[in-house]
């Protein structure tokens, strides 16, 4: 027998042993393989929930890469401990993905450590949770129902067949899987950082980051950034960062040549009304032969009306709208500005007016501590805050005190304030999920009856009715003869999962993400005594621009604003917290990293100019964050900005 034949026979004799070893290893790893496969499937299911205009299956590679390091660690555990740990891991992932899905449906954003830390952010989600849950959410948990007994049966089978991984094999598998995962995942993150510089640190576009890198990577990066930012915020800010902020603020100061309505409101009272869920698409529209907002339509015609005005809120929703409108600083990248910056020194509109001798007060008929208003309003310079306990809750619609009673009682208090005054009112009755029922009156929503869209139309019609009565009474009793009134909407009304109803109402066919964004405008108008200065301003603008515009009208100095004076700047720039922006001609949608020509609604290729504008938008968000995170206004930054 030749040596070659002997070697062949020896190898042939070893094959059964090798196959048995492989079978033994495969069965020994099967619990890890099954759980890993299930978790990947759940992450893909989550990707489909958030991935409109995006292919969730592009997430397979980053999901696998991000999971492998965690999976590798489980190989270090012995059989019984590993099985229990895998089950707990699967349960934890299911709960996180379910929570993230519900949060996304409510806020159209991804939850973060900042949002969890500021527990009140989750209050809205919890109150509306039944309406946010869908049948397909069972996919996150159905395996857990049948998995535990199967795991126990499989563990008993492996024990009987002695399919166990030895210590050396477990270490080898750990090194292989963990090392491969770390290197592959590092490559994914590195490539993303090259394509989207600054995004990993600013977290300005959490949704896009999640869509590209997956849920695991997003939460890991979020935790890392939260810890890093917390540590950095405790350190003195660098001189270079301060200088960057000074340079920006100096360049953003209003020009001396700006004269449109400069000082037109000096010495006059100011009433500013933020209307819950008021959006542009309802203005000057009718349903079933009835105007939806007849009073707003009438008042718009005798006011200075801004018809390309956007909300720019983030996770803070209503409170973010308040924060931007009164401070012209961007909302927090994570969590709510009303919680994170309530201890800061702010150069806000109420603070400025109070320094000019105004009496200042805020009014909202809900719990004072909600959104931390009872603290933040003091920080912003309001002398008094009239919250739920300051009102006689004699009539409720929706979440609490009706707008009718709110306006009636607020009117009495306002007219008792020492002039000049600044009164800031935030309405409540038209709050999602628009369940005012009979309290909304008998408005017939026609074909939308019984739908969320129909409920919204009823709610905003009711809010319009009460606002109209309030403004008419102020006009009749002479209050408006020496008072400027500002009215604007705070944020979106229709959640994204009901987009088809909004598209139907707006007559949009074959919708794109640009169509959705263009429907996110909110009305804003400024009414002057005697209906002066009425007309329509088409400038693209947003809530960040309200304070600088009013500062011009009331002849106030505002050195710490990131917005623009709409009447005098000539700019049409509007930047959103997620990094999207528009210049009035092009709209950049950060969620898909796509540019649209507004006039043609067509996608356009990125140019050097557009790329620079995108980077400038992220830089501007970062500068605002640094200003707020380090409380630089309170540290005397203003003393380094030269007087004009």
C-alpha positions in Angstrom: 0.0 0.0 0.0 1.4 3.3 -1.0 2.0 6.1 1.5 -0.5 8.3 -0.4 -3.2 5.6 0.0 -2.4 5.3 3.7 -2.7 9.1 4.2 -6.0 9.0 2.3 -7.3 6.2 4.6 -6.2 8.0 7.7 -7.9 11.2 6.6 -11.0 9.2 5.6 -11.0 7.7 9.1 -10.7 11.1 10.7 -13.6 12.6 8.8 -16.4 11.2 11.0 -14.5 12.6 14.1 -14.1 16.0 12.4 -17.8 16.0 11.4 -18.8 15.1 14.9 -16.7 17.9 16.3 -18.2 20.4 13.9 -21.7 19.0 14.7 -20.9 19.3 18.4 -19.7 22.9 18.0 -22.7 23.8 15.8 -25.1 22.5 18.4 -23.1 24.1 21.1 -23.5 27.4 19.4 -27.1 27.0 18.2 -28.6 29.0 21.1 -26.3 32.0 20.2 -27.1 31.6 16.5 -30.9 31.5 17.0 -31.0 34.5 19.3 -28.6 36.5 17.1 -30.8 35.7 14.0 -34.0 36.8 15.9 -32.4 40.1 17.1 -31.2 40.9 13.6 -34.8 40.2 12.3 -36.2 42.5 15.0 -33.8 45.3 14.1 -34.8 45.0 10.5 -38.4 45.2 11.5 -37.6 48.3 13.4 -35.8 49.7 10.4 -38.9 49.3 8.3 -40.9 51.3 10.9 -38.6 54.3 10.6 -37.4 54.0 7.0 -39.8 55.8 4.8 -38.0 56.8 1.6 -35.2 54.4 2.6 -34.4 50.7 2.1 -34.2 49.1 5.6 -32.4 46.1 4.2 -29.3 48.2 3.7 -29.1 48.0 7.5 -28.2 44.3 7.4 -24.4 44.8 7.4 -24.2 47.5 10.1 -26.7 45.6 12.3 -24.7 42.4 12.0 -21.4 44.2 12.6 -22.7 46.0 15.7 -24.2 42.9 17.2 -21.2 40.6 16.7 -19.0 42.1 19.6 -21.9 41.6 22.0 -22.5 38.1 20.7 -18.9 37.3 21.1 -19.0 38.1 24.8 -21.7 35.5 25.4 -19.3 32.7 24.3 -17.3 33.4 27.5 -20.2 32.2 29.6 -20.9 28.6 30.4 -23.9 26.8 29.1 -26.6 27.6 31.7 -25.5 31.2 32.3 -25.3 31.8 28.6 -28.8 30.6 27.9 -30.3 32.9 30.6 -28.1 35.8 29.5 -29.2 35.4 25.9 -32.9 35.4 26.9 -32.5 38.5 29.0 -30.6 40.1 26.1 -33.4 39.3 23.7 -36.0 40.7 26.1 -34.0 43.9 26.6 -33.6 44.4 22.9 -37.3 43.8 22.3 -38.3 46.4 24.9 -35.8 49.0 23.6 -37.0 48.6 20.0 -40.6 48.8 21.0 -40.0 51.9 23.0 -38.0 53.4 20.2 -40.8 52.6 17.8 -43.5 54.3 19.9 -41.3 57.3 20.5 -40.6 57.6 16.8 -44.4 57.5 16.0 -45.0 60.4 18.4 -42.0 62.6 17.9 -40.7 61.5 14.4 -37.3 61.2 16.0 -35.1 58.7 17.9 -35.1 58.5 21.6 -31.9 59.4 23.5 -30.3 59.4 26.9 -31.3 63.0 27.2 -34.9 62.2 26.6 -34.9 59.4 29.1 -33.1 61.5 31.7 -35.8 64.2 31.2 -38.6 61.8 32.0 -41.3 64.4 31.2 -40.4 64.1 27.5 -41.9 60.6 27.6 -45.1 61.8 29.2 -46.7 62.6 25.9 -45.7 59.2 24.5 -47.2 57.4 27.5 -50.4 59.3 27.5 -51.0 58.5 23.8 -49.4 55.0 23.9 -52.6 53.1 23.0 -52.9 55.0 19.8 -49.2 54.5 19.0 -49.2 50.7 19.2 -49.8 48.7 16.0 -50.5 45.0 15.6 -47.2 44.4 13.9 -45.4 45.4 17.1 -46.0 41.9 18.3 -43.0 41.0 16.2 -40.8 42.3 18.9 -42.1 39.9 21.5 -43.7 36.9 19.9 -40.5 34.9 20.0 -40.2 35.4 23.7 -43.5 33.7 24.3 -42.3 30.4 22.7 -38.6 30.8 23.1 -38.1 30.2 26.8 -39.6 26.6 26.8 -37.8 25.8 23.6 -34.5 27.0 25.0 -35.1 24.8 28.1 -35.9 21.8 25.9 -32.9 22.4 23.7 -30.6 22.9 26.7 -31.8 19.5 28.1 -31.2 17.9 24.7 -27.6 19.3 24.5 -26.9 18.1 28.0 -28.1 14.6 27.2 -26.1 14.5 24.0 -23.1 16.2 25.7 -23.0 19.0 23.1 -21.0 21.5 25.1 -18.4 23.9 24.2 -15.1 23.5 26.0 -13.3 26.5 27.6 -10.7 26.7 24.9 -13.3 26.6 22.2 -15.4 29.3 23.9 -12.3 31.6 24.2 -11.5 31.0 20.5 -15.0 31.8 19.4 -15.1 34.9 21.6 -11.8 36.2 20.0 -13.0 35.4 16.5 -16.5 36.8 16.7 -15.7 39.8 19.0 -12.6 40.8 17.0 -14.4 40.4 13.6 -17.3 42.5 14.9 -15.1 45.3 16.3 -13.1 45.6 13.1 -16.1 45.4 10.8 -18.2 47.8 12.9 -15.3 50.2 13.2 -15.0 50.3 9.4 -18.8 51.0 9.1 -18.5 53.9 11.6 -15.3 55.3 10.0 -16.9 55.3 6.5 -20.0 57.1 7.8 -17.8 59.7 9.5 -15.9 60.4 6.3 -19.2 60.8 4.4 -21.0 62.8 7.2 -18.3 64.7 9.2 -19.4 66.2 12.5 -22.7 64.1 12.6 -21.3 61.5 15.0 -20.4 64.2 17.5 -23.3 66.7 17.0 -25.9 64.0 16.7 -27.9 66.6 14.8 -29.5 64.0 12.6 -30.3 61.0 14.8 -32.8 59.5 12.4 -30.3 59.4 9.5 -27.6 58.1 11.8 -30.0 55.2 12.9 -31.0 54.5 9.3 -27.4 54.1 8.2 -25.7 52.5 11.3 -28.6 50.7 13.0 -30.2 50.9 16.4 -27.3 49.3 18.3 -24.7 51.7 17.0 -27.0 54.7 17.4 -27.6 54.0 21.1 -23.9 53.3 21.7 -22.9 56.5 20.1 -25.7 58.4 21.9 -24.5 57.1 25.3 -20.9 57.9 24.4 -21.8 61.4 23.3 -24.0 62.0 26.4 -21.1 61.0 28.7 -18.6 63.0 26.7 -20.8 66.1 26.6 -21.5 65.8 30.4 -17.7 65.6 31.1 -17.0 68.4 28.6 -19.7 70.7 30.0 -18.0 70.4 33.4 -14.7 71.7 31.9 -13.9 75.3 31.0 -14.7 75.9 27.3 -11.7 76.5 25.1 -10.7 80.0 24.0 -10.9 78.8 20.4 -14.6 77.7 20.8 -15.5 81.0 22.5 -13.9 82.9 19.6 -15.8 80.8 17.0 -19.0 81.7 18.8 -18.1 85.4 19.0 -17.2 85.5 15.4 -20.5 84.0 14.4 -22.6 86.2 16.7 -20.9 89.3 15.4 -21.6 88.3 11.8 -25.2 87.5 12.6 -25.9 91.0 14.1 -28.6 93.0 12.3 -27.2 95.6 9.8 -27.5 99.2 10.7 -29.1 99.7 7.2 -32.1 97.6 8.2 -34.9 100.1 8.7 -38.2 98.2 7.9 -40.5 98.7 10.9 -37.5 99.5 13.1 -38.9 100.8 16.4 -42.5 100.5 15.2 -43.5 98.8 18.5 -41.3 100.7 20.9 -43.2 101.3 24.1 -46.3 99.3 23.0 -47.7 96.3 24.8 -46.9 92.8 23.3 -49.2 89.8 23.4 -47.7 86.7 21.9 -49.9 83.6 21.5 -48.6 80.2 20.7 -51.4 78.0 19.4 -51.2 74.3 20.0 -50.8 72.2 16.8 -51.8 75.1 14.5 -50.5 74.4 11.0 -50.5 76.3 7.7 -52.4 73.7 5.7 -55.6 74.5 7.6 -55.5 78.3 6.9 -58.0 79.6 4.3 -59.4 76.1 3.7 -62.9 74.9 3.9 -64.5 71.5 4.5 -68.1 70.7 3.8 -68.8 74.3 3.0 -67.4 75.6 6.3 -64.2 77.5 6.8 -61.8 75.7 9.1 -60.2 78.8 10.6 -62.5 81.7 9.8 -61.2 83.9 12.5 -57.6 83.4 11.8 -58.3 84.0 8.1 -59.9 87.3 9.0 -57.2 88.5 11.3 -54.4 87.4 8.9 -56.0 89.8 6.3 -55.4 92.8 8.7 -52.0 91.7 9.9 -48.4 91.2 8.6 -48.6 87.6 7.6 -45.6 85.2 7.0 -46.7 82.4 4.8 -43.4 80.4 4.5 -42.8 80.1 8.3 -41.7 76.7 9.7 -41.6 75.1 13.1 -38.1 74.0 14.0 -38.7 72.0 17.2 -36.9 68.9 18.3 -37.7 66.4 21.2 -39.0 69.3 23.3 -41.9 69.9 21.0 -44.1 72.7 22.4 -41.4 73.8 24.9 -38.9 73.9 22.0 -41.2 76.3 20.1 -41.4 78.5 23.2 -37.6 78.4 23.7 -36.8 79.3 20.1 -39.4 82.0 19.8 -38.2 83.7 23.0 -34.5 83.1 22.7 -33.5 82.5 19.0 -31.2 79.6 20.2 -31.5 76.1 18.8 -33.2 73.4 20.9 -31.1 70.8 22.6 -29.6 68.1 20.5 -30.8 65.6 23.0 -33.7 66.0 25.5 -35.4 69.3 26.1 -33.9 72.8 26.4 -36.4 73.6 29.1 -34.8 71.0 31.3 -31.2 71.2 30.2 -30.8 74.9 30.3 -33.1 76.1 33.0 -30.2 77.2 35.1 -28.5 79.2 32.3 -28.4 82.9 31.9 -30.5 83.8 28.9 -30.7 87.0 26.9 -34.3 86.3 26.1 -37.1 88.5 24.8 -38.9 88.7 28.2 -35.6 89.5 29.9 -34.9 92.3 27.4 -38.4 93.7 27.7 -38.3 93.6 31.5 -35.1 95.5 31.4 -37.0 98.1 29.4 -39.6 98.5 32.1 -42.1 96.0 30.9 -44.1 93.8 33.2 -44.0 90.2 31.9 -46.2 87.2 32.4 -46.7 83.7 30.9 -50.0 81.9 30.8 -50.7 78.2 30.2 -53.7 76.3 31.6 -51.8 73.1 32.4 -49.6 71.7 35.2 -47.0 74.3 36.0 -44.1 71.7 36.3 -44.8 70.2 32.9 -41.9 70.8 30.6 -40.2 72.5 33.6 -42.1 75.7 32.8 -42.3 76.8 36.5 -38.5 77.0 36.5 -37.7 78.0 32.9 -40.1 80.9 32.8 -38.2 82.5 35.7 -35.0 82.0 33.9 -36.4 83.6 30.8 -37.5 86.7 32.7 -41.2 86.3 33.3 -42.3 88.1 36.4 -45.3 85.8 36.8 -46.4 82.4 35.5 -50.1 81.7 35.6 -50.4 77.9 35.3 -53.2 75.4 36.1 -53.4 76.3 39.8 -53.9 80.0 38.9 -57.0 79.3 36.9 -60.5 78.2 37.9 -60.7 74.9 35.9 -64.4 75.4 35.3 -64.5 74.0 31.8 -62.3 71.2 30.3 -61.7 70.3 26.7 -59.1 67.7 25.7 -56.2 67.6 28.1 -57.4 70.2 30.5 -58.7 73.8 30.8 -60.6 74.8 27.7 -59.2 77.5 25.5 -62.5 79.4 26.0 -62.1 79.6 29.7 -58.3 80.1 29.4 -58.7 83.2 27.2 -61.5 84.6 29.3 -59.6 84.4 32.5 -56.2 85.4 31.0 -57.9 88.5 29.5 -58.9 89.7 33.0 -55.3 89.2 34.3 -53.7 90.9 31.3 -55.8 94.0 31.5 -54.8 94.3 35.1 -51.1 94.3 34.3 -49.0 97.5 34.5 -48.3 98.9 31.1 -46.3 98.4 29.0 -46.5 94.6 29.3 -45.5 91.4 27.6 -48.0 88.6 27.9 -47.1 85.2 26.5 -50.0 82.7 26.1 -49.8 79.0 25.2 -53.0 77.3 24.3 -54.0 73.6 25.1 -57.3 72.4 23.7 -56.1 71.5 20.2 -53.5 69.1 21.6 -53.0 65.6 20.0 -54.8 63.2 20.0 -57.6 65.8 19.5 -60.1 64.1 21.8 -62.1 67.2 22.8 -65.3 65.4 21.8 -68.5 67.4 22.3 -66.3 70.2 23.7 -65.1 71.0 20.2 -68.6 71.9 19.1 -70.6 70.8 16.0 -68.1 71.4 13.2 -68.7 68.9 10.5 -65.5 67.5 9.1 -67.3 66.1 6.1 -65.4 63.2 4.4 -62.9 63.2 7.3 -65.4 62.5 10.0 -64.2 59.7 12.2 -60.6 60.0 11.2 -57.7 61.6 13.0 -57.6 64.3 10.4 -61.3 65.0 11.0 -60.7 65.2 14.8 -57.9 67.6 14.2 -60.0 69.8 12.0 -62.6 69.9 14.7 -60.0 70.8 17.3 -58.3 73.6 15.4 -61.7 75.0 14.4 -62.6 75.2 18.1 -59.2 76.8 18.9 -59.8 79.3 16.1 -63.2 80.2 17.4 -61.8 80.9 20.9 -58.8 82.8 19.6 -61.1 84.9 17.4 -63.4 85.8 20.4 -60.4 86.8 22.5 -58.9 89.0 19.8 -62.2 90.6 18.9 -62.8 91.5 22.6 -59.4 93.0 22.8 -60.1 95.1 19.7 -63.6 96.2 21.0 -62.4 97.3 24.4 -59.5 99.3 22.9 -56.6 97.1 24.2 -55.2 96.7 20.7 -54.9 100.4 20.1 -51.6 100.3 21.9 -50.7 96.6 21.6 -48.9 94.4 19.1 -50.2 90.8 18.8 -48.2 87.9 17.5 -49.8 84.6 16.8 -48.1 81.4 15.6 -48.3 77.6 15.6 -45.9 75.5 17.7 -45.4 72.2 15.8 -46.9 69.5 13.6 -50.5 68.4 14.0 -50.6 65.1 12.1 -48.3 62.3 13.0 -46.3 60.7 10.2 -48.2 57.4 10.4 -51.4 59.3 9.4 -49.6 61.1 6.5 -52.0 59.6 3.9 -54.9 61.5 5.5 -52.9 64.8 5.3 -51.9 64.1 1.7 -55.5 63.5 0.8 -56.6 66.7 2.5 -53.8 68.7 0.8 -54.4 67.0 -2.6 -50.9 65.6 -2.8 -50.5 62.6 -5.1 -47.4 60.4 -5.3 -45.9 62.2 -2.3 -42.2 62.6 -1.6 -40.3 63.6 1.5 -40.3 67.2 0.2 -44.1 67.2 0.0 -44.1 66.2 3.7 -41.6 68.9 4.7 -43.5 71.6 2.8 -46.6 70.7 4.7 -44.8 71.4 8.0 -45.3 75.2 7.8 -47.1 76.9 10.6 -48.8 80.3 10.3 -47.3 83.4 11.9 -48.7 86.9 11.8 -48.0 90.2 13.6 -50.9 92.6 14.1 -50.2 96.3 14.6 -52.6 98.9 16.0 -55.0 100.2 13.4 -54.3 97.2 11.2 -51.1 98.9 10.0 -48.5 97.2 7.9 -50.8 94.5 6.8 -49.8 92.3 3.9 -48.0 89.0 3.1 -44.3 88.3 3.6 -43.1 85.3 1.5 -39.6 85.0 3.1 -38.6 81.5 4.2 -38.3 81.8 7.9 -38.9 79.9 11.2 -39.4 80.2 14.9 -35.7 81.0 15.4 -36.4 84.3 13.5 -39.2 85.6 15.7 -37.2 87.1 18.5 -34.7 89.0 16.2 -37.7 90.3 14.2 -39.5 91.5 17.3 -36.2 93.0 18.6 -36.1 95.2 15.6 -39.8 96.2 16.0 -39.4 97.0 19.7 -35.9 98.5 19.3 -34.2 95.9 21.5 -30.6 94.9 21.4 -30.2 91.1 20.9 -26.6 89.9 20.6 -27.1 86.2 21.2 -29.4 85.2 18.5 -28.9 82.6 15.8 -32.0 83.6 13.8 -32.6 86.6 11.5 -34.7 89.7 11.4 -37.1 88.5 8.7 -38.0 92.1 7.6 -34.4 93.3 7.1 -31.9 90.5 6.7 -32.6 89.3 3.1 -31.7 85.8 4.0 -34.1 82.9 3.6 -32.1 80.4 5.6 -34.0 78.0 7.9 -32.0 75.3 9.7 -33.7 72.4 11.5 -32.4 70.6 14.5 -31.8 67.4 12.5 -29.5 69.2 10.1 -32.1 69.7 7.3 -32.2 73.2 5.9 -33.5 75.4 3.2 -32.3 78.6 1.5 -35.6 79.3 -0.2 -34.5 77.7 -3.4 -33.2 74.3 -2.3 -34.4 72.0 0.5 -31.9 69.6 2.0 -33.5 66.6 3.7 -31.0 65.2 6.1 -33.0 62.0 6.7 -32.1 60.8 3.2 -29.1 63.1 2.6 -31.0 64.4 -0.5 -31.3 67.9 -2.0 -34.5 69.1 -3.7 -35.1 72.0 -6.0 -38.2 73.6 -4.4 -39.5 75.1 -7.7 -39.4 71.9 -9.7 -39.6 69.4 -6.7 -36.8 67.4 -8.4 -33.8 65.9 -6.7 -30.6 67.8 -7.5 -27.0 66.6 -7.1 -24.8 67.9 -4.3 -22.6 70.8 -5.3 -19.6 72.2 -3.5 -21.9 75.1 -2.5 -24.6 72.9 -1.2 -22.1 70.7 0.7 -20.6 73.9 2.3 -24.2 75.0 3.3 -24.8 71.6 4.8 -21.6 71.8 6.9 -22.4 75.4 7.9 -25.8 74.3 9.1 -24.2 71.6 11.3 -21.6 74.1 12.5 -24.3 76.6 13.4 -26.1 74.0 15.5 -22.8 73.0 17.2 -22.1 76.7 18.1 -25.5 77.1 19.6 -25.0 73.9 21.6 -21.6 75.1 22.9 -23.1 78.4 23.9 -25.8 76.7 25.9 -23.9 73.7 27.2 -21.3 76.0 28.7 -23.7 78.8 29.8 -21.4 81.3 28.0 -23.9 84.1 28.2 -23.7 83.8 32.0 -19.9 83.6 31.9 -19.7 87.1 30.4 -19.2 86.3 26.7 -21.1 89.5 25.9 -18.3 91.6 27.3 -16.0 90.3 24.5 -18.4 91.3 21.7 -17.6 94.9 20.7 -20.4 97.5 20.6 -21.4 98.6 17.1 
